Amino acid sequence: MKSYKGGCHCGNLWYTFDTSVALDRLELRACMCSFCRAHGARNVSDPQGRIRIDVRNREKLVRYRFGLKTADFLLCANCGVYVGALLPAGSQGWFTVNANTFREPPPLDAAVHPFEYDGEDVGNRVDRRRTDWTPVASLSI
């Protein structure tokens, strides 16, 4: 597996994303909800990969829930960057990364696939995220 580091602009919220798939082969998704559109989010995940997430100052971490309230959208209160979304499960869970937050811009020139999730109920949304998002190996937030 290859590791890719990223996080918010000020470095308070950061992650290491491990995947055996070349980044340009991962599906680049654009959720069409108003939150993701407002942040210009382009998300990637690898269900066979893993991610480690850490925060330096927990008081500067914003966990924002909206809609069906099944995931924490993680933002830095200091610099305002949306890093990704966490479907929590105890001390772990599943995560999707805002690809715009990789430290070194990866080769993500592939077409962005827009998705609408408005028709999902809570069960379908949680199941999709558990299937499609990256398992969390370590969570220190």
Secondary structure, 3 states (H helix, E strand, C coil): CEEEEEECCCCCEEEEEEECCCHHHCCCEEECCHHHHHHCCCEECCCCCEEEEEECCHHHEEEECCCCCCCEEEEECCCCCEEEEEEEECCEEEEEEEHHHECCCCCCCCCCEEECCCCCCHHHHHHHHHHHCEEEEEEEC
